[in-house]
Amino acid sequence: MALSILHRITGVAMSLGFVVYVAWLFDAASGPDAYAVFMSVMDSILGKLLLIGWSFAFFYHLSNGVRHLLWDTGRGLEKEQANQSSWLILVIAVLLTAVLWWAAS
């Protein structure tokens, strides 16, 4: 149940992230001054935390979506399998987020 709620929350978080993405594109097209202001905000600690959170939301939502696709085939529906895959999804999302930010640094 908790991961189902987290799936919905990450979907909403990604929607908000896409608004920031559009703002980034808009500021990039508006010129170097607007872009510099946007980048200074996103380069702050809060901006970095938001970016890390959005990348986790993406990887969690993606991984959980793949799990749901597997469930649609009738696999992994037993309670023990569902619990194990829940932990696996969380670990995968955290690892992919860490790898992305490690590679980006």
Summary of the structure (lengths in Angstrom):
residues: 105
radius of gyration: 16.9
end to end distance: 35.0
largest distance: 55.5
contacts: 265
relative contact order: 0.12
helix: 90%
strand: 0%
